[in-house]
Amino acid sequence: MSDLKTVSIDELRQWLANAFVTGSQALGHGKSASNEQMVRRYREELTSRGEEVPELGLFDGAEQYKKGLYERGVFNGPGSY
């Protein structure tokens, strides 16, 4: 994976959405866990740049934000595992 510091905010947001959707819809535990880890990395990078990204558990919190991720994210899209 490229150094996240060089990735644009828009691209990080798309990668986060793609990893979130892929992780929540994947059938295998390993794929889900890997995408969950990627979501955490992308969120950490975005928040370090001053972007507001809520905690993103699959089963709790930030329902409106997660709805936007599902609308924007692509299963197995760029940035997902």
Gaussian input, Z-matrix of N, CA and C with variables (Angstrom, degrees):
# hf/3-21g

backbone

0 1
 N
 C     1     B1
 C     2     B2     1     A1
 N     3     B3     2     A2     1     D1
 C     4     B4     3     A3     2     D2
 C     5     B5     4     A4     3     D3
 N     6     B6     5     A5     4     D4
 C     7     B7     6     A6     5     D5
 C     8     B8     7     A7     6     D6
 N     9     B9     8     A8     7     D7
 C    10    B10     9     A9     8     D8
 C    11    B11    10    A10     9     D9
 N    12    B12    11    A11    10    D10
 C    13    B13    12    A12    11    D11
 C    14    B14    13    A13    12    D12
 N    15    B15    14    A14    13    D13
 C    16    B16    15    A15    14    D14
 C    17    B17    16    A16    15    D15
 N    18    B18    17    A17    16    D16
 C    19    B19    18    A18    17    D17
 C    20    B20    19    A19    18    D18
 N    21    B21    20    A20    19    D19
 C    22    B22    21    A21    20    D20
 C    23    B23    22    A22    21    D21
 N    24    B24    23    A23    22    D22
 C    25    B25    24    A24    23    D23
 C    26    B26    25    A25    24    D24
 N    27    B27    26    A26    25    D25
 C    28    B28    27    A27    26    D26
 C    29    B29    28    A28    27    D27
 N    30    B30    29    A29    28    D28
 C    31    B31    30    A30    29    D29
 C    32    B32    31    A31    30    D30
 N    33    B33    32    A32    31    D31
 C    34    B34    33    A33    32    D32
 C    35    B35    34    A34    33    D33
 N    36    B36    35    A35    34    D34
 C    37    B37    36    A36    35    D35
 C    38    B38    37    A37    36    D36
 N    39    B39    38    A38    37    D37
 C    40    B40    39    A39    38    D38
 C    41    B41    40    A40    39    D39
 N    42    B42    41    A41    40    D40
 C    43    B43    42    A42    41    D41
 C    44    B44    43    A43    42    D42
 N    45    B45    44    A44    43    D43
 C    46    B46    45    A45    44    D44
 C    47    B47    46    A46    45    D45
 N    48    B48    47    A47    46    D46
 C    49    B49    48    A48    47    D47
 C    50    B50    49    A49    48    D48
 N    51    B51    50    A50    49    D49
 C    52    B52    51    A51    50    D50
 C    53    B53    52    A52    51    D51
 N    54    B54    53    A53    52    D52
 C    55    B55    54    A54    53    D53
 C    56    B56    55    A55    54    D54
 N    57    B57    56    A56    55    D55
 C    58    B58    57    A57    56    D56
 C    59    B59    58    A58    57    D57
 N    60    B60    59    A59    58    D58
 C    61    B61    60    A60    59    D59
 C    62    B62    61    A61    60    D60
 N    63    B63    62    A62    61    D61
 C    64    B64    63    A63    62    D62
 C    65    B65    64    A64    63    D63
 N    66    B66    65    A65    64    D64
 C    67    B67    66    A66    65    D65
 C    68    B68    67    A67    66    D66
 N    69    B69    68    A68    67    D67
 C    70    B70    69    A69    68    D68
 C    71    B71    70    A70    69    D69
 N    72    B72    71    A71    70    D70
 C    73    B73    72    A72    71    D71
 C    74    B74    73    A73    72    D72
 N    75    B75    74    A74    73    D73
 C    76    B76    75    A75    74    D74
 C    77    B77    76    A76    75    D75
 N    78    B78    77    A77    76    D76
 C    79    B79    78    A78    77    D77
 C    80    B80    79    A79    78    D78
 N    81    B81    80    A80    79    D79
 C    82    B82    81    A81    80    D80
 C    83    B83    82    A82    81    D81
 N    84    B84    83    A83    82    D82
 C    85    B85    84    A84    83    D83
 C    86    B86    85    A85    84    D84
 N    87    B87    86    A86    85    D85
 C    88    B88    87    A87    86    D86
 C    89    B89    88    A88    87    D87
 N    90    B90    89    A89    88    D88
 C    91    B91    90    A90    89    D89
 C    92    B92    91    A91    90    D90
 N    93    B93    92    A92    91    D91
 C    94    B94    93    A93    92    D92
 C    95    B95    94    A94    93    D93
 N    96    B96    95    A95    94    D94
 C    97    B97    96    A96    95    D95
 C    98    B98    97    A97    96    D96
 N    99    B99    98    A98    97    D97
 C   100   B100    99    A99    98    D98
 C   101   B101   100   A100    99    D99
 N   102   B102   101   A101   100   D100
 C   103   B103   102   A102   101   D101
 C   104   B104   103   A103   102   D102
 N   105   B105   104   A104   103   D103
 C   106   B106   105   A105   104   D104
 C   107   B107   106   A106   105   D105
 N   108   B108   107   A107   106   D106
 C   109   B109   108   A108   107   D107
 C   110   B110   109   A109   108   D108
 N   111   B111   110   A110   109   D109
 C   112   B112   111   A111   110   D110
 C   113   B113   112   A112   111   D111
 N   114   B114   113   A113   112   D112
 C   115   B115   114   A114   113   D113
 C   116   B116   115   A115   114   D114
 N   117   B117   116   A116   115   D115
 C   118   B118   117   A117   116   D116
 C   119   B119   118   A118   117   D117
 N   120   B120   119   A119   118   D118
 C   121   B121   120   A120   119   D119
 C   122   B122   121   A121   120   D120
 N   123   B123   122   A122   121   D121
 C   124   B124   123   A123   122   D122
 C   125   B125   124   A124   123   D123
 N   126   B126   125   A125   124   D124
 C   127   B127   126   A126   125   D125
 C   128   B128   127   A127   126   D126
 N   129   B129   128   A128   127   D127
 C   130   B130   129   A129   128   D128
 C   131   B131   130   A130   129   D129
 N   132   B132   131   A131   130   D130
 C   133   B133   132   A132   131   D131
 C   134   B134   133   A133   132   D132
 N   135   B135   134   A134   133   D133
 C   136   B136   135   A135   134   D134
 C   137   B137   136   A136   135   D135
 N   138   B138   137   A137   136   D136
 C   139   B139   138   A138   137   D137
 C   140   B140   139   A139   138   D138
 N   141   B141   140   A140   139   D139
 C   142   B142   141   A141   140   D140
 C   143   B143   142   A142   141   D141
 N   144   B144   143   A143   142   D142
 C   145   B145   144   A144   143   D143
 C   146   B146   145   A145   144   D144
 N   147   B147   146   A146   145   D145
 C   148   B148   147   A147   146   D146
 C   149   B149   148   A148   147   D147
 N   150   B150   149   A149   148   D148
 C   151   B151   150   A150   149   D149
 C   152   B152   151   A151   150   D150
 N   153   B153   152   A152   151   D151
 C   154   B154   153   A153   152   D152
 C   155   B155   154   A154   153   D153
 N   156   B156   155   A155   154   D154
 C   157   B157   156   A156   155   D155
 C   158   B158   157   A157   156   D156
 N   159   B159   158   A158   157   D157
 C   160   B160   159   A159   158   D158
 C   161   B161   160   A160   159   D159
 N   162   B162   161   A161   160   D160
 C   163   B163   162   A162   161   D161
 C   164   B164   163   A163   162   D162
 N   165   B165   164   A164   163   D163
 C   166   B166   165   A165   164   D164
 C   167   B167   166   A166   165   D165
 N   168   B168   167   A167   166   D166
 C   169   B169   168   A168   167   D167
 C   170   B170   169   A169   168   D168
 N   171   B171   170   A170   169   D169
 C   172   B172   171   A171   170   D170
 C   173   B173   172   A172   171   D171
 N   174   B174   173   A173   172   D172
 C   175   B175   174   A174   173   D173
 C   176   B176   175   A175   174   D174
 N   177   B177   176   A176   175   D175
 C   178   B178   177   A177   176   D176
 C   179   B179   178   A178   177   D177
 N   180   B180   179   A179   178   D178
 C   181   B181   180   A180   179   D179
 C   182   B182   181   A181   180   D180
 N   183   B183   182   A182   181   D181
 C   184   B184   183   A183   182   D182
 C   185   B185   184   A184   183   D183
 N   186   B186   185   A185   184   D184
 C   187   B187   186   A186   185   D185
 C   188   B188   187   A187   186   D186
 N   189   B189   188   A188   187   D187
 C   190   B190   189   A189   188   D188
 C   191   B191   190   A190   189   D189
 N   192   B192   191   A191   190   D190
 C   193   B193   192   A192   191   D191
 C   194   B194   193   A193   192   D192
 N   195   B195   194   A194   193   D193
 C   196   B196   195   A195   194   D194
 C   197   B197   196   A196   195   D195
 N   198   B198   197   A197   196   D196
 C   199   B199   198   A198   197   D197
 C   200   B200   199   A199   198   D198
 N   201   B201   200   A200   199   D199
 C   202   B202   201   A201   200   D200
 C   203   B203   202   A202   201   D201
 N   204   B204   203   A203   202   D202
 C   205   B205   204   A204   203   D203
 C   206   B206   205   A205   204   D204
 N   207   B207   206   A206   205   D205
 C   208   B208   207   A207   206   D206
 C   209   B209   208   A208   207   D207
 N   210   B210   209   A209   208   D208
 C   211   B211   210   A210   209   D209
 C   212   B212   211   A211   210   D210
 N   213   B213   212   A212   211   D211
 C   214   B214   213   A213   212   D212
 C   215   B215   214   A214   213   D213
 N   216   B216   215   A215   214   D214
 C   217   B217   216   A216   215   D215
 C   218   B218   217   A217   216   D216
 N   219   B219   218   A218   217   D217
 C   220   B220   219   A219   218   D218
 C   221   B221   220   A220   219   D219
 N   222   B222   221   A221   220   D220
 C   223   B223   222   A222   221   D221
 C   224   B224   223   A223   222   D222
 N   225   B225   224   A224   223   D223
 C   226   B226   225   A225   224   D224
 C   227   B227   226   A226   225   D225
 N   228   B228   227   A227   226   D226
 C   229   B229   228   A228   227   D227
 C   230   B230   229   A229   228   D228
 N   231   B231   230   A230   229   D229
 C   232   B232   231   A231   230   D230
 C   233   B233   232   A232   231   D231
 N   234   B234   233   A233   232   D232
 C   235   B235   234   A234   233   D233
 C   236   B236   235   A235   234   D234
 N   237   B237   236   A236   235   D235
 C   238   B238   237   A237   236   D236
 C   239   B239   238   A238   237   D237
 N   240   B240   239   A239   238   D238
 C   241   B241   240   A240   239   D239
 C   242   B242   241   A241   240   D240

   B1=1.4508
   B2=1.5146
   B3=1.3235
   B4=1.4586
   B5=1.5231
   B6=1.3282
   B7=1.4580
   B8=1.5207
   B9=1.3143
   B10=1.4651
   B11=1.5247
   B12=1.3152
   B13=1.4676
   B14=1.5260
   B15=1.3383
   B16=1.4640
   B17=1.5312
   B18=1.3250
   B19=1.4592
   B20=1.5314
   B21=1.3309
   B22=1.4658
   B23=1.5290
   B24=1.3163
   B25=1.4694
   B26=1.5234
   B27=1.3184
   B28=1.4669
   B29=1.5241
   B30=1.3286
   B31=1.4602
   B32=1.5341
   B33=1.3254
   B34=1.4636
   B35=1.5207
   B36=1.3207
   B37=1.4704
   B38=1.5303
   B39=1.3365
   B40=1.4606
   B41=1.5158
   B42=1.3211
   B43=1.4629
   B44=1.5152
   B45=1.3357
   B46=1.4594
   B47=1.5276
   B48=1.3212
   B49=1.4704
   B50=1.5251
   B51=1.3246
   B52=1.4647
   B53=1.5278
   B54=1.3285
   B55=1.4703
   B56=1.5311
   B57=1.3267
   B58=1.4617
   B59=1.5297
   B60=1.3242
   B61=1.4656
   B62=1.5262
   B63=1.3183
   B64=1.4631
   B65=1.5261
   B66=1.3188
   B67=1.4693
   B68=1.5143
   B69=1.3229
   B70=1.4635
   B71=1.5284
   B72=1.3340
   B73=1.4605
   B74=1.5265
   B75=1.3190
   B76=1.4663
   B77=1.5299
   B78=1.2966
   B79=1.4549
   B80=1.5211
   B81=1.3158
   B82=1.4636
   B83=1.5107
   B84=1.3288
   B85=1.4648
   B86=1.5219
   B87=1.3292
   B88=1.4624
   B89=1.5194
   B90=1.3184
   B91=1.4654
   B92=1.5246
   B93=1.3184
   B94=1.4675
   B95=1.5227
   B96=1.3226
   B97=1.4669
   B98=1.5229
   B99=1.3179
   B100=1.4667
   B101=1.5215
   B102=1.3073
   B103=1.4626
   B104=1.5198
   B105=1.3144
   B106=1.4619
   B107=1.5346
   B108=1.3156
   B109=1.4640
   B110=1.5321
   B111=1.3096
   B112=1.4638
   B113=1.5291
   B114=1.3261
   B115=1.4641
   B116=1.5236
   B117=1.3222
   B118=1.4774
   B119=1.5274
   B120=1.3360
   B121=1.4716
   B122=1.5258
   B123=1.3304
   B124=1.4667
   B125=1.5290
   B126=1.3284
   B127=1.4638
   B128=1.5246
   B129=1.3249
   B130=1.4645
   B131=1.5347
   B132=1.3149
   B133=1.4718
   B134=1.5248
   B135=1.3102
   B136=1.4664
   B137=1.5214
   B138=1.3218
   B139=1.4639
   B140=1.5237
   B141=1.3334
   B142=1.4661
   B143=1.5297
   B144=1.3237
   B145=1.4680
   B146=1.5284
   B147=1.3190
   B148=1.4535
   B149=1.5160
   B150=1.3299
   B151=1.4622
   B152=1.5207
   B153=1.3183
   B154=1.4649
   B155=1.5263
   B156=1.3091
   B157=1.4639
   B158=1.5267
   B159=1.3414
   B160=1.4682
   B161=1.5240
   B162=1.3136
   B163=1.4704
   B164=1.5227
   B165=1.3291
   B166=1.4602
   B167=1.5195
   B168=1.3168
   B169=1.4525
   B170=1.5231
   B171=1.3108
   B172=1.4653
   B173=1.5190
   B174=1.3276
   B175=1.4613
   B176=1.5225
   B177=1.3286
   B178=1.4613
   B179=1.5272
   B180=1.3201
   B181=1.4561
   B182=1.5168
   B183=1.3224
   B184=1.4668
   B185=1.5302
   B186=1.3138
   B187=1.4702
   B188=1.5364
   B189=1.3135
   B190=1.4666
   B191=1.5263
   B192=1.3264
   B193=1.4623
   B194=1.5311
   B195=1.3335
   B196=1.4655
   B197=1.5222
   B198=1.3255
   B199=1.4647
   B200=1.5276
   B201=1.3221
   B202=1.4639
   B203=1.5216
   B204=1.3383
   B205=1.4686
   B206=1.5134
   B207=1.3430
   B208=1.4637
   B209=1.5194
   B210=1.3161
   B211=1.4598
   B212=1.5259
   B213=1.3158
   B214=1.4591
   B215=1.5283
   B216=1.3281
   B217=1.4586
   B218=1.5160
   B219=1.3388
   B220=1.4625
   B221=1.5285
   B222=1.3158
   B223=1.4649
   B224=1.5249
   B225=1.3178
   B226=1.4685
   B227=1.5284
   B228=1.3153
   B229=1.4574
   B230=1.5242
   B231=1.3264
   B232=1.4618
   B233=1.5244
   B234=1.3382
   B235=1.4540
   B236=1.5121
   B237=1.3203
   B238=1.4631
   B239=1.5158
   B240=1.3335
   B241=1.4680
   B242=1.5139
   A1=108.39
   A2=115.15
   A3=120.14
   A4=110.53
   A5=115.05
   A6=120.31
   A7=107.91
   A8=116.86
   A9=120.62
   A10=112.66
   A11=117.51
   A12=120.85
   A13=111.90
   A14=117.29
   A15=120.63
   A16=113.03
   A17=116.82
   A18=122.00
   A19=109.19
   A20=116.73
   A21=120.46
   A22=110.89
   A23=116.11
   A24=121.48
   A25=110.35
   A26=117.64
   A27=120.05
   A28=111.58
   A29=116.18
   A30=119.59
   A31=110.15
   A32=117.46
   A33=120.01
   A34=111.53
   A35=116.12
   A36=119.51
   A37=110.61
   A38=117.49
   A39=120.23
   A40=110.65
   A41=117.16
   A42=120.58
   A43=111.03
   A44=116.48
   A45=120.63
   A46=109.89
   A47=116.35
   A48=120.55
   A49=110.53
   A50=117.54
   A51=121.11
   A52=111.32
   A53=116.97
   A54=120.18
   A55=110.65
   A56=117.20
   A57=120.49
   A58=110.51
   A59=116.69
   A60=120.59
   A61=110.63
   A62=117.12
   A63=120.45
   A64=110.41
   A65=116.96
   A66=120.24
   A67=113.19
   A68=116.25
   A69=118.84
   A70=112.90
   A71=116.92
   A72=120.15
   A73=113.88
   A74=116.78
   A75=120.54
   A76=110.18
   A77=115.27
   A78=120.13
   A79=112.72
   A80=117.77
   A81=120.66
   A82=112.58
   A83=115.64
   A84=120.82
   A85=111.60
   A86=116.55
   A87=120.93
   A88=112.31
   A89=116.25
   A90=120.53
   A91=110.58
   A92=116.40
   A93=120.13
   A94=110.86
   A95=116.41
   A96=120.89
   A97=111.37
   A98=117.23
   A99=120.54
   A100=111.10
   A101=117.24
   A102=120.21
   A103=111.67
   A104=117.41
   A105=120.78
   A106=109.89
   A107=116.24
   A108=120.73
   A109=110.37
   A110=117.22
   A111=121.04
   A112=110.89
   A113=116.93
   A114=120.34
   A115=109.69
   A116=116.98
   A117=120.36
   A118=111.04
   A119=117.05
   A120=120.49
   A121=110.73
   A122=117.00
   A123=120.25
   A124=110.68
   A125=116.62
   A126=120.43
   A127=110.46
   A128=116.01
   A129=120.54
   A130=111.01
   A131=116.66
   A132=120.06
   A133=110.78
   A134=117.33
   A135=119.82
   A136=111.44
   A137=117.23
   A138=118.81
   A139=111.02
   A140=118.10
   A141=120.14
   A142=111.12
   A143=116.58
   A144=121.76
   A145=111.85
   A146=116.96
   A147=121.12
   A148=115.30
   A149=116.84
   A150=120.94
   A151=109.34
   A152=116.78
   A153=120.69
   A154=109.64
   A155=114.98
   A156=121.72
   A157=106.40
   A158=117.71
   A159=119.82
   A160=111.97
   A161=115.81
   A162=120.79
   A163=107.22
   A164=117.10
   A165=119.98
   A166=112.34
   A167=117.13
   A168=120.33
   A169=109.11
   A170=116.84
   A171=119.46
   A172=112.79
   A173=116.97
   A174=119.56
   A175=114.07
   A176=117.52
   A177=118.77
   A178=111.78
   A179=114.60
   A180=122.59
   A181=116.87
   A182=114.92
   A183=124.99
   A184=113.75
   A185=116.95
   A186=120.37
   A187=112.43
   A188=117.57
   A189=120.37
   A190=110.92
   A191=116.90
   A192=121.13
   A193=109.95
   A194=116.31
   A195=120.05
   A196=111.15
   A197=117.69
   A198=120.50
   A199=109.75
   A200=116.72
   A201=121.00
   A202=112.17
   A203=116.53
   A204=119.47
   A205=111.03
   A206=116.25
   A207=119.54
   A208=111.41
   A209=117.52
   A210=120.91
   A211=111.31
   A212=117.09
   A213=121.74
   A214=113.27
   A215=116.58
   A216=121.24
   A217=113.66
   A218=113.76
   A219=122.35
   A220=108.42
   A221=116.64
   A222=120.57
   A223=108.93
   A224=116.49
   A225=124.30
   A226=113.20
   A227=117.07
   A228=120.85
   A229=111.73
   A230=117.27
   A231=121.56
   A232=111.22
   A233=115.01
   A234=120.69
   A235=113.52
   A236=117.67
   A237=120.41
   A238=109.37
   A239=115.65
   A240=120.99
   A241=108.85
   D1=142.27
   D2=179.75
   D3=-68.58
   D4=162.45
   D5=175.82
   D6=-64.49
   D7=120.95
   D8=-175.64
   D9=-63.65
   D10=-21.88
   D11=179.94
   D12=-63.71
   D13=-22.86
   D14=-177.48
   D15=-95.38
   D16=-2.47
   D17=-177.08
   D18=-90.08
   D19=137.57
   D20=-179.50
   D21=-66.45
   D22=157.20
   D23=177.92
   D24=-61.07
   D25=-43.22
   D26=179.23
   D27=-60.62
   D28=-41.81
   D29=-179.80
   D30=-68.37
   D31=-40.82
   D32=176.93
   D33=-61.00
   D34=-40.79
   D35=178.29
   D36=-62.62
   D37=-40.19
   D38=178.46
   D39=-67.89
   D40=-42.60
   D41=178.01
   D42=-60.92
   D43=-41.71
   D44=178.36
   D45=-60.00
   D46=-46.21
   D47=179.55
   D48=-62.12
   D49=-44.34
   D50=-179.44
   D51=-63.67
   D52=-44.29
   D53=179.82
   D54=-66.62
   D55=-37.95
   D56=179.34
   D57=-64.13
   D58=-48.39
   D59=-179.97
   D60=-63.51
   D61=-45.49
   D62=-179.61
   D63=-62.80
   D64=-44.84
   D65=-179.71
   D66=-63.88
   D67=-35.84
   D68=-177.56
   D69=-80.41
   D70=-18.41
   D71=-178.21
   D72=-110.20
   D73=-4.40
   D74=-178.59
   D75=-69.40
   D76=146.43
   D77=179.45
   D78=-87.22
   D79=-27.95
   D80=-178.01
   D81=-91.24
   D82=144.40
   D83=-179.86
   D84=-63.72
   D85=-40.45
   D86=-178.80
   D87=-63.64
   D88=-43.34
   D89=179.29
   D90=-65.52
   D91=-42.56
   D92=178.03
   D93=-61.93
   D94=-47.08
   D95=-178.63
   D96=-64.00
   D97=-40.75
   D98=179.65
   D99=-64.27
   D100=-41.43
   D101=178.62
   D102=-70.00
   D103=-35.71
   D104=176.32
   D105=-61.54
   D106=-40.83
   D107=177.55
   D108=-63.86
   D109=-40.74
   D110=179.16
   D111=-65.22
   D112=-40.54
   D113=176.87
   D114=-57.78
   D115=-43.46
   D116=179.25
   D117=-62.30
   D118=-42.10
   D119=179.81
   D120=-64.11
   D121=-45.10
   D122=-179.34
   D123=-65.52
   D124=-41.17
   D125=178.13
   D126=-62.08
   D127=-44.65
   D128=179.28
   D129=-59.45
   D130=-44.20
   D131=179.61
   D132=-65.82
   D133=-43.65
   D134=179.79
   D135=-63.19
   D136=-44.12
   D137=-179.46
   D138=-68.22
   D139=-31.14
   D140=177.17
   D141=-66.19
   D142=-20.78
   D143=177.80
   D144=-95.07
   D145=6.79
   D146=177.17
   D147=90.21
   D148=7.76
   D149=178.58
   D150=-83.21
   D151=143.62
   D152=178.32
   D153=-91.24
   D154=114.44
   D155=176.97
   D156=-134.29
   D157=117.37
   D158=-178.43
   D159=-70.48
   D160=165.34
   D161=171.04
   D162=-57.39
   D163=141.85
   D164=-172.86
   D165=-126.47
   D166=70.02
   D167=171.58
   D168=-76.34
   D169=146.75
   D170=-179.21
   D171=-64.74
   D172=-29.32
   D173=-172.36
   D174=-115.83
   D175=7.57
   D176=-179.93
   D177=-151.40
   D178=154.43
   D179=170.84
   D180=67.75
   D181=157.21
   D182=169.94
   D183=50.93
   D184=43.87
   D185=-175.37
   D186=-58.00
   D187=-42.67
   D188=-178.91
   D189=-65.44
   D190=-41.23
   D191=178.80
   D192=-64.64
   D193=-43.87
   D194=179.94
   D195=-64.32
   D196=-34.71
   D197=176.89
   D198=-58.82
   D199=-42.15
   D200=177.30
   D201=-63.70
   D202=-37.10
   D203=177.74
   D204=-64.21
   D205=-41.71
   D206=179.01
   D207=-65.00
   D208=-34.46
   D209=179.20
   D210=-71.60
   D211=-34.13
   D212=-174.26
   D213=-94.28
   D214=-33.32
   D215=-172.67
   D216=-71.54
   D217=153.33
   D218=179.50
   D219=-122.57
   D220=125.22
   D221=177.95
   D222=-59.03
   D223=128.60
   D224=-177.74
   D225=62.83
   D226=19.78
   D227=178.51
   D228=-73.19
   D229=174.11
   D230=179.60
   D231=-54.26
   D232=137.43
   D233=-179.83
   D234=92.62
   D235=-10.71
   D236=176.85
   D237=-94.08
   D238=167.07
   D239=-179.92
   D240=-93.05

